[in-house]
Amino acid sequence: MNILILGSGGREHAFALKLSQSPKVTQLFVAPGNAGTNEIATNLSIDPLDFSAVKSAVLACNIRMVLVGPEAPLVAGIHDYFLKDPQLEEIPVIGPNQAGAQLEGSKDFSKKFMLKYGIPTAQYQTFTKENLAGGYAFLESLKAPYVLKADGLAAGKGVLILEDLDTAKSELKEMLTNEKFGTASSKVVIEEFLAGIELSVFVLTDGVHYKILPSAKDYKRIGEGDTGLNTGGMGAISPVPFANQTFIDKVEDRVIIPTIKGLQVEGIDYRGFIFIGLMNVNNDPYVIEYNVRMGDPETEVVIPRIDADLVDLFDGVANQNLDEKSFVVNPKTAATVMLVSGGYPEEYEKGKQISGLESETESILFHAGTSSRDGKVVTSGGRVMAVTSFGDDFEAALKASYKTIQNLHFEKMYYRKDLGFDLKG
């Protein structure tokens, strides 16, 4: 079977590595991919949002399954595009249709969905520039810190958590009237702040049945001690130490089951991953957000822990018999540390040569923002590489990743040295 993965990051490299180990895979393609995927698959210079180009590649390469990595093509309706095309309709797309993708594509939609199906979440209200004054009044009714979320996709940067009321009002105006996050912030969800510790739980579903994948915790802030600007993710750990079976059972009963049932009631044939961003508030789970794909860098710690043929699991999604499939989870802890370009998540330079990739290591190097140039691997993005290691606990796994990082270098390379600080003790 020939399989196409859409995307270019560490998530897609992690999927590519796992899929390349399947005896069911004849040829593996990644569009557009990166320098890491190029070593184990064939990169195609295609924009995942150019559906006609994707179609041409699918037909030319005899693709029999498509795995969608990032959220943008799903929100734009790539699954629907396949279903409506007689030449593509029989080719499974792993990722929800456009209606299902609204769980991530619209914060307002997802909050209404949670409210409708009794899924625990923070109280909220949604505002547009026409009722900016109402937004100010709602902020005044809340206690600091204040949480502002752009309704649409904003590349993981559309959430602001602010301590000062006047600043919150100013930022709300910037988002709504000055389009701080473009059209993504034409609506803004304001919600109460939930005090607790974040984690993510991942589900693979065929629309009827589901499998709960390992939990993970990522670190979004650029600075140590969770300070500074939000990023796409600076590292991740799986499993999350406090997410014991009792807690996961609560997540399943209060969040996963009502989510799957709610999608069915809405008439949404959801086939793919559901990323459930949670806050653990006094050992009770509250949903912060849904994503409609695997996270990055969480994929780099979750997928390596799954002992299974991913093609078999994806076949279960496509054929709606996921309940007949099984997998084993590695009991060891996986930890990944993201190496990023200096200046990220703001302006940064590209084209910096990466050295040390040939060094011996037990870690797995997942390329994210890399490309090949004149036979060398160079940086091509803000988040450059995820270094994943296993250990008996998260501290041992992190130690192994930090050891490997000592052999890697590119100009202005930066990474957080404090991952797991909030899991100790």
Residue pairs with C-beta under 8 A, 6 or more apart in sequence:
1 24
1 25
1 26
1 64
1 65
1 311
2 25
2 26
2 27
2 28
2 29
2 61
2 62
2 63
2 64
2 65
3 19
3 25
3 27
3 28
3 29
3 63
3 64
3 65
3 66
3 67
3 311
4 29
4 30
4 31
4 44
4 54
4 57
4 58
4 61
4 63
4 65
4 66
4 67
5 12
5 15
5 16
5 19
5 28
5 29
5 30
5 31
5 33
5 37
5 41
5 66
5 67
5 69
6 12
6 30
6 31
6 48
6 54
6 66
6 67
6 68
6 69
6 70
6 73
6 78
7 30
7 31
7 33
7 48
7 68
7 69
7 70
8 30
8 32
8 33
8 34
8 381
9 34
9 69
9 70
9 296
9 368
9 369
9 381
9 383
10 296
10 297
10 299
10 300
10 338
10 366
10 367
10 368
10 383
10 385
10 386
11 69
11 70
11 293
11 294
11 295
11 296
11 297
11 299
11 300
12 30
12 33
12 34
12 37
12 69
13 34
13 36
13 37
13 366
13 367
13 368
14 299
14 300
14 303
14 304
14 366
14 386
15 67
15 69
15 294
15 299
15 303
15 310
16 28
16 30
16 33
16 36
16 37
16 40
16 41
17 40
17 364
17 366
18 303
18 304
18 306
18 310
19 25
19 28
19 67
19 310
19 311
20 28
20 40
20 41
21 309
22 309
22 310
22 311
22 312
23 309
24 309
24 311
24 312
25 311
27 42
27 61
28 40
28 41
28 42
29 41
29 42
29 43
29 44
29 57
29 61
29 63
30 37
30 38
30 41
30 42
30 43
30 44
31 43
31 44
31 45
31 46
31 48
31 54
31 57
32 43
32 44
32 45
32 46
32 47
32 48
33 41
33 43
33 44
34 43
34 367
34 368
34 369
34 370
34 371
34 380
35 367
35 370
35 371
35 372
35 377
35 378
36 365
36 366
36 367
36 370
37 43
37 367
38 372
44 57
44 61
46 53
46 54
46 57
47 53
48 54
48 68
48 69
48 70
48 72
48 73
48 78
49 72
49 73
49 76
51 73
51 76
51 78
51 81
54 66
54 78
55 81
55 85
55 87
55 88
57 63
58 66
58 88
58 91
59 87
63 91
64 91
64 92
65 91
65 92
65 94
65 311
65 314
65 318
66 82
66 91
66 92
66 93
66 94
67 94
67 95
67 314
68 74
68 78
68 79
68 93
68 94
68 95
68 272
68 293
69 293
69 294
70 293
71 101
71 104
71 105
71 153
71 291
71 292
71 293
72 153
73 95
74 95
74 96
74 98
74 100
74 101
74 104
74 105
74 272
74 292
74 293
75 98
75 101
75 102
75 104
75 105
75 153
75 292
76 98
77 97
77 98
77 101
78 93
78 95
79 93
79 95
79 96
79 97
79 98
79 101
79 271
80 97
80 98
81 88
82 88
82 89
82 91
82 93
83 89
83 97
92 271
92 314
92 315
92 317
92 318
93 271
94 271
94 272
94 273
94 314
94 317
94 318
95 101
95 271
95 272
95 273
95 292
95 293
96 103
96 268
96 270
96 271
96 272
96 292
97 268
97 269
97 270
99 266
99 267
99 268
100 263
100 268
100 269
100 270
100 272
100 292
101 292
102 109
102 110
103 109
103 110
103 113
103 274
103 290
103 291
103 292
104 110
104 153
104 289
104 290
104 291
104 292
104 293
105 152
105 153
105 292
106 151
106 152
106 187
107 126
107 149
107 150
107 151
107 152
107 187
107 189
107 289
108 126
108 151
108 187
108 189
110 289
110 290
111 121
111 124
111 126
111 189
111 191
113 119
113 262
113 266
114 120
114 121
114 287
115 121
116 262
117 258
117 259
117 261
117 262
117 265
118 258
119 254
119 255
119 258
119 259
119 262
119 287
120 254
120 255
120 284
120 285
120 286
120 287
121 191
121 286
121 287
121 288
122 147
122 191
122 192
122 193
122 194
122 286
122 288
123 191
123 192
124 189
124 190
124 191
124 192
125 134
125 135
125 138
125 189
125 190
125 191
126 151
126 187
126 188
126 189
126 190
127 134
127 135
127 138
127 172
127 176
127 187
127 188
127 190
128 176
128 186
128 187
128 188
129 176
129 177
129 186
132 172
132 173
132 176
132 177
135 169
135 172
135 176
135 188
135 190
136 169
136 172
138 190
139 146
139 165
139 168
139 169
139 172
139 190
140 165
142 190
142 192
142 193
143 192
143 193
144 162
144 163
144 164
144 165
144 193
145 161
145 162
145 163
145 193
146 161
146 162
146 163
146 165
146 168
146 190
146 193
147 159
147 160
147 161
147 190
147 191
147 192
147 193
148 159
148 160
148 162
148 168
148 171
148 172
148 175
148 188
148 189
148 190
149 158
149 159
149 160
149 188
149 189
149 190
149 191
150 158
150 159
150 175
150 180
150 181
150 184
150 185
150 187
150 188
151 184
151 185
151 186
151 187
151 188
151 189
152 158
152 181
152 183
152 184
152 185
152 186
152 187
153 184
154 181
154 182
154 184
154 185
155 232
156 220
156 230
156 231
156 232
156 233
157 181
157 229
157 230
157 231
157 345
158 181
158 184
158 185
159 230
160 168
160 171
160 175
161 193
162 168
162 171
171 180
172 188
172 190
174 180
175 181
175 185
175 188
176 185
176 186
176 188
179 185
179 186
194 279
194 281
194 286
194 288
195 281
196 279
196 280
196 281
196 282
196 286
197 217
197 242
197 279
197 280
197 422
198 217
198 218
198 277
198 278
198 279
198 280
198 288
199 215
199 216
199 217
199 240
199 242
199 243
199 278
199 280
200 215
200 216
200 217
200 218
200 275
200 276
200 277
200 278
200 295
200 298
201 212
201 213
201 215
201 243
201 248
201 251
201 255
201 256
201 276
201 278
202 212
202 213
202 214
202 215
202 216
202 273
202 274
202 275
202 276
202 294
202 295
202 298
202 302
203 210
203 211
203 212
203 213
203 256
203 259
203 260
203 273
203 274
203 276
204 210
204 211
204 213
204 272
204 273
204 313
204 317
204 322
205 211
205 260
205 270
205 271
205 272
205 273
205 274
205 317
205 322
206 271
206 316
206 317
206 318
206 319
206 320
206 321
206 322
207 260
207 263
207 264
207 268
207 269
207 270
207 271
207 320
208 260
208 264
208 320
208 322
208 323
209 316
209 320
209 321
209 322
209 323
210 256
210 260
210 322
211 313
211 322
211 325
211 327
212 248
212 252
212 256
213 302
213 306
214 238
214 239
214 301
214 302
214 305
214 306
214 329
215 238
215 239
215 240
215 243
215 248
216 236
216 237
216 238
216 239
216 240
216 295
216 298
216 301
216 302
217 236
217 237
217 238
217 240
217 423
218 233
218 234
218 235
218 236
218 295
218 297
218 298
219 226
219 233
219 234
219 235
219 236
219 416
219 419
220 226
220 230
220 231
220 232
220 233
220 234
221 227
221 228
221 229
221 230
221 231
221 234
222 228
222 229
222 230
222 231
222 234
222 340
222 344
222 345
222 416
223 416
224 416
224 417
224 418
224 421
225 418
225 421
226 422
229 345
229 346
230 345
231 340
231 344
231 345
231 382
231 383
232 296
232 345
232 382
232 383
233 295
233 296
233 297
233 298
233 338
233 383
234 297
234 337
234 338
234 340
234 415
234 416
234 419
235 297
235 335
235 336
235 337
235 338
235 386
235 415
235 416
235 419
236 295
236 297
236 298
236 300
236 301
236 335
236 336
237 301
237 333
237 334
237 335
237 336
237 394
237 397
237 398
237 419
237 420
237 423
238 298
238 301
238 302
238 305
238 333
238 334
238 335
239 305
239 333
240 423
241 393
241 394
241 423
242 280
242 423
243 280
246 283
247 280
247 283
247 285
250 283
250 284
250 285
251 276
251 278
251 285
254 285
255 276
255 278
255 285
255 287
256 274
256 276
259 274
259 276
259 290
260 270
263 270
271 317
271 318
271 320
272 292
272 293
272 317
273 292
273 293
273 294
274 290
274 291
274 292
275 290
275 291
275 292
275 293
275 294
275 295
275 298
276 287
276 290
277 287
277 288
277 289
277 290
277 291
278 285
278 286
278 287
278 288
279 285
279 286
279 288
294 302
294 303
296 368
296 383
297 336
297 338
297 366
297 368
297 383
297 386
300 334
300 336
300 364
300 366
300 386
300 388
301 334
301 335
301 336
301 388
302 334
303 310
304 330
304 334
304 364
304 388
304 390
305 329
305 330
305 332
305 334
306 327
306 328
306 329
306 330
307 327
307 328
307 329
307 330
308 325
308 326
308 327
308 328
312 325
313 322
313 325
313 327
315 325
316 322
316 323
316 324
316 325
330 390
332 390
332 391
332 392
332 397
333 390
333 391
333 392
333 393
333 394
333 396
333 397
334 388
334 389
334 390
334 397
335 388
335 389
335 391
335 394
335 397
335 398
335 400
335 401
335 419
335 420
336 366
336 386
336 387
336 388
336 389
336 401
337 386
337 387
337 398
337 401
337 402
337 405
337 415
337 416
337 419
338 368
338 383
338 384
338 385
338 386
338 387
338 415
338 416
339 383
339 384
339 385
339 386
339 387
339 405
339 408
339 410
339 413
339 414
339 415
340 348
340 382
340 383
340 384
340 413
340 414
340 415
341 348
341 349
341 350
341 352
341 369
341 379
341 381
341 382
341 383
341 384
341 410
341 412
341 413
341 414
342 348
342 349
342 411
342 412
342 413
342 414
343 349
343 412
344 382
344 383
344 414
345 382
348 382
348 412
349 379
349 411
349 412
350 369
350 378
350 379
350 380
350 381
351 373
351 378
351 379
351 380
352 378
352 379
352 410
352 411
352 412
353 376
353 377
353 378
353 410
353 411
354 370
354 376
354 377
354 378
354 379
354 384
354 385
354 408
354 409
354 410
355 408
355 409
355 410
356 407
356 408
356 409
357 365
357 377
357 408
359 404
359 407
359 408
361 404
361 407
362 389
362 390
362 400
362 404
363 387
363 388
363 389
363 400
363 401
363 404
364 387
364 388
364 389
365 385
365 386
365 387
365 388
365 404
365 408
366 385
366 386
366 387
366 388
367 377
367 384
367 385
368 381
368 383
368 384
368 385
368 386
369 379
369 380
369 381
369 382
369 383
369 384
369 385
370 377
370 378
370 379
370 380
370 381
370 384
370 385
371 377
371 378
371 380
372 378
378 410
379 410
384 410
384 413
385 408
387 401
387 404
387 405
387 408
388 401
389 397
389 398
389 400
389 401
389 404
390 397
390 400
391 397
391 398
391 399
391 400
394 420
394 423
395 420
395 424
398 419
398 420
402 417
405 415
